[in-house]
Amino acid sequence: MMAPSIWTEDFFDDFMRDFPFYDDRDMKRMEKKLLLYLIQNRNRLVKKEELFKEVWQESYVGEGTLNVHIRKIREKIENNPSKPEHIITEYGKGYIFLLKER
């Protein structure tokens, strides 16, 4: 379930400016929605089933779709997408968005 927060899209855009590798010029709507959900639920494991339910809602998607979206987000926010520092995979379970509080 989505954690209550002040994470609106405007706040999200301001926040993401601090990521030196972030480029939203070609970030797709679902990528942004997925990233926003992970940030709202930062520093905890978000199970794949939760992401399907909360991000895609009524649409049916499989793990392949989720994996592609995660890869594309990593390419936009990580210094080295093959060794992510922020979106960490818990294999077979889900993802953790790691963020040190400022």
Backbone hydrogen bonds, N-H to C=O, Kabsch-Sander energy under -0.5 kcal/mol:
donor,donor_aa,acceptor,acceptor_aa,energy
8,T,6,I,-2.0
12,F,8,T,-2.7
13,D,9,E,-2.4
14,D,10,D,-2.1
15,F,11,F,-2.8
16,M,12,F,-2.7
17,R,13,D,-0.9
17,R,14,D,-0.6
18,D,15,F,-1.7
19,F,16,M,-1.7
22,Y,19,F,-1.8
27,M,24,D,-1.2
28,K,26,D,-0.6
32,K,28,K,-2.5
33,K,29,R,-2.4
34,L,30,M,-2.5
35,L,31,E,-2.8
36,L,32,K,-2.7
37,Y,33,K,-2.1
38,L,34,L,-2.4
39,I,35,L,-2.5
40,Q,36,L,-2.6
41,N,37,Y,-1.3
42,R,39,I,-1.7
43,N,97,F,-3.3
44,R,41,N,-0.8
46,V,95,Y,-3.0
47,K,45,L,-0.6
48,K,93,K,-2.4
51,L,47,K,-1.9
52,F,48,K,-2.6
53,K,49,E,-2.2
54,E,50,E,-3.1
55,V,51,L,-2.4
56,W,51,L,-1.2
56,W,52,F,-0.5
57,Q,52,F,-0.8
59,S,56,W,-2.1
61,V,59,S,-0.6
66,L,62,G,-1.7
67,N,63,E,-3.0
68,V,64,G,-2.2
69,H,65,T,-2.3
70,I,66,L,-2.6
71,R,67,N,-2.4
72,K,68,V,-2.5
73,I,69,H,-2.4
74,R,70,I,-2.7
75,E,71,R,-2.1
76,K,72,K,-0.8
76,K,73,I,-1.1
77,I,73,I,-1.5
78,E,74,R,-2.5
83,K,80,N,-2.3
88,I,86,H,-0.9
88,I,96,I,-3.1
90,E,94,G,-3.0
91,Y,89,T,-0.8
93,K,90,E,-2.7
94,G,90,E,-1.9
95,Y,46,V,-2.2
96,I,88,I,-2.4
97,F,44,R,-0.5
98,L,86,H,-3.3
98,L,96,I,-0.9
